[in-house]
Amino acid sequence: MSRVAVIGVGQSTFVRSYPGSIRELAFEAYSEAMKDANIQNSDVDATVMCSAPEYDKQRSPAGVVAEYLGLNPQPTFYVETLCSSSSTGLKLAYSLVASGLHDCVMVLGFQIMSQLTSNESQERMGRGADIQWESTFGTMMPAYYALHAQAHFARYGTKPEDLANIRVKSATYGVLNDRAVYRKPVAHEDFLDPQKMGGPVASPLRVGDCCANADGSSCIIVANEEKAKRFCKKPVWILGVGAASASVNMVGRESLSGLAVGIEAGKQAYKMAGITPKHIDVAEVHDCFTIAEMMAIENLGFAEAGGGPELVRAKETYKEGSIPVNIDGGLLSKGHPIGATGGSQVRTIVRQLRDEADNIQVKDPMFGLVHNIGGVGLYGSVTIFGRE
């Protein structure tokens, strides 16, 4: 099997309401990635389009986007695993290239969530659960993650201020990210004000514990070793890929204080890459809620189970810490355009490993990790990257 590298990355600015169409939004990430890779459309053998279709007005958006970008007659594939769609798309692209079926594949994630009202979005998110046994009782994303937070609190003694620490860190770096939706500093005092971050959502989660919906696009271009070395001065190699799934119904899960899909996907990726959590220099984890980042830190082995709060409290997840996590602001600051989220995480790690991350650059990173969750722990994807 061929080695596979990322040769180009791109991302639109994430916004609360994009004024154009999905094809125009996709073009923003596509154009940046193509310029980054220094290639032409004729160099792209296939595309993988990623979004959550229930939010799209356009049926079969992959064909519309491919046509607009001039990527016909190359084959295009459409991938959906809820919030982890573009990470799943990257695994498909990796497989297509590693197998020798294609030399160069583009992964394009996009979502315009503002086409729907807030109520409509929440209803669709609820349908990500089992519509026969769970979502009919009114469960939605904040309520599900509140259950995880309650379980973590009960088992490990975690407190609301431990979650607030994550949001404060996120905002510290979100201020620096010109592609983020939320670019304001957050202080612990803001969680004491119900008109600010302290407004109740689903106990124990408050407004500040939740990310915002967003419109955005991301683009990742991968190639085999021969093409990567020809096109790219700083290829970033995909060293390990892991993926897992879990019971849709919460009652089918053994524990709610962590996400089994993150643990399993991480084990697979570490084994394939031949490294351990101690080797990771910088990570992007799925922080749709503060408790999601806390669980990811533990599930990936950066801290033992229940040790996440202390790691965060000691600021080990800051840029200067032992394991920088989400130092682009994460979903909590960037926003969460479902189909584009994983690709945005990959872009951040690739730029880190190229030493191109500007004011959030970690010193001399060799290995980076992306952790992306679909739904409420229904799908899990972990990808490990490395540089020469």
C-alpha positions as CSV (number, residue, x, y, z in Angstrom):
1,M,0.0,0.0,0.0
2,S,1.2,3.5,-0.8
3,R,1.9,6.1,1.8
4,V,-0.6,8.9,1.8
5,A,0.0,12.5,2.6
6,V,-2.1,15.7,3.0
7,I,-0.8,18.1,0.3
8,G,-3.4,20.9,0.5
9,V,-5.8,22.3,3.1
10,G,-8.5,25.0,3.0
11,Q,-11.3,26.4,5.1
12,S,-13.9,29.2,4.7
13,T,-14.5,31.6,7.6
14,F,-17.2,30.0,9.8
15,V,-20.1,32.4,10.2
16,R,-23.6,32.3,11.7
17,S,-25.4,33.0,8.4
18,Y,-23.8,32.6,5.0
19,P,-25.5,34.8,2.3
20,G,-24.7,32.5,-0.7
21,S,-25.3,28.9,-1.8
22,I,-23.5,25.7,-0.8
23,R,-21.6,25.7,-4.1
24,E,-20.2,29.2,-3.4
25,L,-19.4,28.3,0.2
26,A,-17.6,25.1,-0.9
27,F,-15.6,27.2,-3.4
28,E,-14.0,29.2,-0.6
29,A,-12.4,26.1,1.0
30,Y,-11.7,24.5,-2.4
31,S,-9.8,27.5,-3.7
32,E,-7.6,27.8,-0.7
33,A,-6.7,24.1,-0.7
34,M,-6.0,24.1,-4.4
35,K,-3.7,27.0,-4.1
36,D,-2.0,25.4,-1.1
37,A,-1.4,22.2,-3.0
38,N,-0.4,24.0,-6.2
39,I,-2.4,21.7,-8.4
40,Q,-5.0,21.9,-11.1
41,N,-8.4,20.2,-11.4
42,S,-6.9,17.7,-13.8
43,D,-4.7,16.4,-11.0
44,V,-7.7,15.5,-8.8
45,D,-8.8,11.9,-9.6
46,A,-11.9,11.8,-7.4
47,T,-13.8,13.9,-4.8
48,V,-15.5,12.9,-1.5
49,M,-18.2,15.3,-0.5
50,C,-19.3,15.4,3.1
51,S,-22.4,16.9,4.8
52,A,-25.4,16.0,6.9
53,P,-28.2,15.9,4.3
54,E,-31.0,16.7,6.6
55,Y,-29.7,20.3,6.9
56,D,-29.3,20.7,3.1
57,K,-32.1,22.2,1.0
58,Q,-30.3,20.7,-2.1
59,R,-30.8,17.0,-2.6
60,S,-27.6,15.1,-3.6
61,P,-25.4,18.2,-3.1
62,A,-22.2,16.4,-4.1
63,G,-23.2,16.5,-7.8
64,V,-24.0,20.2,-7.6
65,V,-20.8,21.1,-5.9
66,A,-18.6,19.0,-8.2
67,E,-20.2,20.5,-11.2
68,Y,-19.7,24.1,-9.9
69,L,-16.0,23.4,-9.1
70,G,-15.3,21.9,-12.5
71,L,-14.6,18.4,-11.1
72,N,-16.5,16.4,-13.7
73,P,-16.2,13.8,-15.1
74,Q,-14.1,12.5,-12.1
75,P,-16.1,10.3,-9.8
76,T,-17.6,11.9,-6.7
77,F,-18.7,10.1,-3.5
78,Y,-21.0,11.4,-0.8
79,V,-20.3,10.6,2.8
80,E,-22.4,11.2,6.0
81,T,-21.7,10.3,9.6
82,L,-23.3,13.3,11.2
83,C,-20.8,15.6,12.8
84,S,-17.8,13.4,11.8
85,S,-18.7,13.3,8.1
86,S,-15.5,14.9,6.8
87,S,-13.3,12.8,9.0
88,T,-15.0,9.7,7.6
89,G,-14.5,11.2,4.1
90,L,-10.8,11.5,4.8
91,K,-10.7,7.8,5.8
92,L,-12.4,7.0,2.5
93,A,-10.0,9.2,0.6
94,Y,-7.0,7.6,2.4
95,S,-8.3,4.2,1.4
96,L,-8.8,5.1,-2.2
97,V,-5.2,6.4,-2.5
98,A,-3.5,3.8,-0.3
99,S,-5.1,1.0,-2.4
100,G,-3.8,2.5,-5.6
101,L,-7.2,3.0,-7.1
102,H,-6.6,6.8,-7.2
103,D,-3.5,9.0,-6.9
104,C,-5.0,12.2,-5.6
105,V,-8.4,12.7,-3.9
106,M,-10.1,15.8,-2.5
107,V,-12.3,15.7,0.6
108,L,-14.8,18.6,0.7
109,G,-17.0,19.2,3.7
110,F,-19.7,21.9,3.9
111,Q,-22.9,22.9,5.7
112,I,-25.3,25.8,5.7
113,M,-27.2,25.3,8.9
114,S,-28.7,28.8,8.8
115,Q,-31.1,27.7,6.0
116,L,-33.2,26.2,8.9
117,T,-34.6,27.9,11.9
118,S,-33.2,27.1,15.4
119,N,-36.2,24.9,16.1
120,E,-35.8,23.0,12.9
121,S,-32.1,22.4,13.5
122,Q,-32.8,21.1,17.0
123,E,-35.5,18.8,15.7
124,R,-33.1,17.4,13.1
125,M,-30.4,17.0,15.7
126,G,-32.9,15.1,17.8
127,R,-33.6,12.7,14.9
128,G,-29.9,11.7,15.1
129,A,-31.1,9.5,17.9
130,D,-33.5,6.6,17.6
131,I,-36.8,8.1,16.4
132,Q,-38.8,5.2,17.8
133,W,-37.3,4.9,21.3
134,E,-35.6,8.1,22.3
135,S,-36.0,11.3,20.2
136,T,-39.8,11.2,20.4
137,F,-39.4,12.0,24.1
138,G,-37.8,15.3,23.3
139,T,-34.1,14.5,23.7
140,M,-31.8,16.9,21.9
141,M,-28.0,17.4,21.7
142,P,-27.6,19.5,24.9
143,A,-29.7,17.1,26.9
144,Y,-27.7,14.1,25.8
145,Y,-24.4,15.7,26.6
146,A,-25.9,16.8,29.9
147,L,-26.4,13.1,30.7
148,H,-22.7,12.5,30.0
149,A,-21.8,15.5,32.2
150,Q,-24.0,14.2,35.1
151,A,-22.4,10.8,34.8
152,H,-18.8,12.3,34.8
153,F,-19.7,14.5,37.8
154,A,-21.2,11.6,39.7
155,R,-18.3,9.2,39.0
156,Y,-15.3,11.5,39.3
157,G,-16.4,14.5,41.3
158,T,-16.1,16.9,38.3
159,K,-17.6,20.3,38.9
160,P,-19.1,23.0,36.7
161,E,-16.0,25.2,37.1
162,D,-13.9,22.3,35.6
163,L,-16.0,22.7,32.4
164,A,-15.7,26.5,32.6
165,N,-12.0,26.1,32.5
166,I,-12.3,24.4,29.1
167,R,-14.4,27.3,27.7
168,V,-12.0,29.9,29.1
169,K,-9.1,28.2,27.3
170,S,-11.1,27.9,24.1
171,A,-11.9,31.6,24.1
172,T,-8.2,32.4,24.7
173,Y,-7.4,31.0,21.3
174,G,-10.7,31.7,19.6
175,V,-9.8,35.4,19.9
176,L,-6.8,34.7,17.7
177,N,-8.6,32.7,15.0
178,D,-9.9,34.9,12.2
179,R,-11.9,32.0,10.8
180,A,-13.9,31.6,14.1
181,V,-17.5,32.6,14.8
182,Y,-16.9,33.5,18.4
183,R,-13.9,35.8,18.9
184,K,-14.5,37.2,22.4
185,P,-12.6,36.5,25.6
186,V,-14.4,34.6,28.3
187,A,-13.7,34.9,32.0
188,H,-14.9,32.6,34.8
189,E,-17.0,35.4,36.2
190,D,-19.1,35.2,33.0
191,F,-20.4,31.8,34.1
192,L,-21.9,33.5,37.2
193,D,-24.1,35.8,35.0
194,P,-27.2,34.1,33.6
195,Q,-27.3,36.8,30.9
196,K,-23.9,35.7,29.7
197,M,-22.2,32.3,29.9
198,G,-24.1,31.2,33.0
199,G,-27.6,30.9,31.4
200,P,-29.0,27.4,32.0
201,V,-29.4,25.0,29.1
202,A,-29.6,21.4,30.4
203,S,-28.2,20.8,33.8
204,P,-25.3,21.0,34.5
205,L,-24.5,22.6,31.0
206,R,-24.9,26.3,30.6
207,V,-24.7,28.6,27.6
208,G,-20.9,28.8,27.8
209,D,-20.6,25.0,27.8
210,C,-22.2,24.7,24.3
211,C,-20.9,25.4,20.8
212,A,-22.9,27.3,18.2
213,N,-24.2,26.2,14.9
214,A,-22.4,27.7,12.0
215,D,-22.1,27.8,8.2
216,G,-18.8,26.8,6.7
217,S,-16.7,24.6,4.4
218,S,-13.4,22.8,4.6
219,C,-11.2,21.0,2.0
220,I,-8.4,18.4,2.4
221,I,-6.4,17.1,-0.6
222,V,-4.5,13.8,-0.2
223,A,-2.1,12.1,-2.6
224,N,0.1,9.1,-2.8
225,E,3.8,9.3,-2.0
226,E,5.0,10.0,-5.6
227,K,2.5,12.8,-6.2
228,A,2.9,14.2,-2.7
229,K,6.6,14.6,-3.1
230,R,6.2,16.1,-6.6
231,F,3.5,18.6,-5.7
232,C,4.2,19.5,-2.1
233,K,7.3,20.9,-0.2
234,K,5.9,19.9,3.2
235,P,3.7,16.8,2.9
236,V,2.0,15.8,6.1
237,W,1.6,12.0,6.3
238,I,-1.4,10.1,7.5
239,L,0.1,7.6,9.9
240,G,-3.0,6.1,11.6
241,V,-6.7,6.0,11.0
242,G,-9.3,4.6,13.4
243,A,-13.1,4.5,13.4
244,A,-15.8,3.0,15.5
245,S,-19.6,3.0,16.2
246,A,-21.8,2.5,19.2
247,S,-25.4,1.8,20.1
248,V,-27.7,4.6,19.0
249,N,-29.8,4.2,22.2
250,M,-28.1,5.4,25.4
251,V,-29.5,2.4,27.3
252,G,-27.3,0.2,25.1
253,R,-24.1,1.7,26.4
254,E,-22.0,0.4,29.4
255,S,-20.9,3.8,30.6
256,L,-21.9,7.5,30.1
257,S,-18.8,9.0,31.7
258,G,-16.9,8.5,28.4
259,L,-17.4,7.8,24.7
260,A,-16.5,4.2,23.7
261,V,-16.2,5.2,20.1
262,G,-13.4,7.6,20.9
263,I,-11.6,5.0,23.0
264,E,-11.8,2.4,20.3
265,A,-11.0,4.7,17.3
266,G,-8.0,6.0,19.3
267,K,-6.7,2.5,20.0
268,Q,-6.9,1.6,16.3
269,A,-5.1,4.8,15.2
270,Y,-2.3,4.6,17.8
271,K,-1.7,0.9,16.8
272,M,-1.6,1.7,13.1
273,A,0.8,4.7,13.7
274,G,3.0,2.7,16.0
275,I,2.9,5.4,18.7
276,T,1.2,6.1,22.1
277,P,-0.6,9.1,23.5
278,K,2.7,10.4,24.9
279,H,4.0,11.0,21.4
280,I,1.2,13.4,20.4
281,D,2.4,17.0,20.4
282,V,-0.9,18.7,19.5
283,A,-4.5,17.6,19.2
284,E,-7.8,18.7,17.9
285,V,-10.7,17.0,19.7
286,H,-14.5,17.2,19.3
287,D,-15.7,19.8,21.7
288,C,-19.3,20.4,20.7
289,F,-19.8,20.8,24.5
290,T,-17.2,21.3,27.2
291,I,-17.9,17.9,28.6
292,A,-17.1,16.4,25.2
293,E,-13.6,17.8,25.3
294,M,-13.2,16.6,28.9
295,M,-14.1,13.1,27.9
296,A,-11.9,13.1,24.8
297,I,-8.9,14.1,26.8
298,E,-9.4,11.0,29.0
299,N,-10.6,8.7,26.2
300,L,-7.5,9.4,24.1
301,G,-5.1,8.7,27.0
302,F,-3.9,12.2,27.6
303,A,-5.1,11.8,31.2
304,E,-6.4,8.8,33.1
305,A,-10.2,8.4,33.5
306,G,-11.3,11.2,35.9
307,G,-8.0,13.0,35.5
308,G,-9.1,15.4,32.8
309,P,-10.1,18.2,35.2
310,E,-6.7,18.3,36.8
311,L,-4.9,18.3,33.5
312,V,-7.1,21.2,32.3
313,R,-6.8,23.0,35.6
314,A,-3.0,22.9,35.4
315,K,-3.2,24.4,31.9
316,E,-1.5,21.4,30.3
317,T,-3.9,21.7,27.4
318,Y,-2.7,25.2,26.6
319,K,-0.2,25.9,23.8
320,E,2.7,25.8,26.3
321,G,1.4,22.7,28.1
322,S,2.3,19.0,27.7
323,I,-0.6,18.3,25.3
324,P,-2.0,21.4,23.6
325,V,-5.7,20.7,22.8
326,N,-8.0,22.8,20.5
327,I,-5.7,25.8,20.4
328,D,-7.5,27.1,17.4
329,G,-10.5,27.7,19.7
330,G,-12.2,24.4,18.9
331,L,-15.8,24.1,18.0
332,L,-16.7,26.1,21.1
333,S,-15.1,29.2,19.4
334,K,-15.1,28.3,15.7
335,G,-18.6,27.1,15.6
336,H,-19.8,23.7,14.3
337,P,-20.9,23.5,10.6
338,I,-21.6,19.7,10.7
339,G,-20.1,18.5,7.4
340,A,-17.1,20.9,7.6
341,T,-15.9,20.4,11.1
342,G,-13.6,17.4,10.7
343,G,-11.8,19.0,7.8
344,S,-11.3,22.2,9.8
345,Q,-9.7,20.2,12.5
346,V,-7.4,18.5,10.0
347,R,-6.4,21.9,8.5
348,T,-5.3,23.1,12.0
349,I,-3.1,20.0,12.6
350,V,-1.6,20.1,9.1
351,R,-0.6,23.8,9.6
352,Q,0.8,22.9,13.0
353,L,3.0,20.1,11.6
354,R,4.2,22.5,8.8
355,D,5.1,25.2,11.3
356,E,2.6,27.5,9.6
357,A,0.2,28.1,12.6
358,D,1.4,31.6,13.3
359,N,0.5,32.8,16.8
360,I,-0.8,29.5,18.0
361,Q,2.2,27.5,16.7
362,V,3.4,24.7,19.0
363,K,7.2,24.3,19.2
364,D,8.5,21.6,16.8
365,P,5.5,19.2,16.7
366,M,6.2,15.8,15.1
367,F,2.8,14.1,15.6
368,G,-0.7,15.6,15.6
369,L,-4.1,14.0,16.3
370,V,-7.7,14.7,15.2
371,H,-10.6,13.3,17.1
372,N,-14.1,13.8,15.6
373,I,-17.4,12.4,17.0
374,G,-20.6,12.0,15.0
375,G,-23.9,12.4,16.9
376,V,-23.8,11.7,20.6
377,G,-21.0,9.2,20.5
378,L,-22.6,7.2,17.7
379,Y,-19.6,7.5,15.4
380,G,-16.0,8.0,16.3
381,S,-13.0,8.9,14.1
382,V,-9.4,9.4,15.1
383,T,-6.6,10.3,12.6
384,I,-2.9,10.6,13.4
385,F,-0.6,12.7,11.3
386,G,3.2,13.1,11.2
387,R,5.8,15.0,9.4
388,E,9.2,13.8,8.0
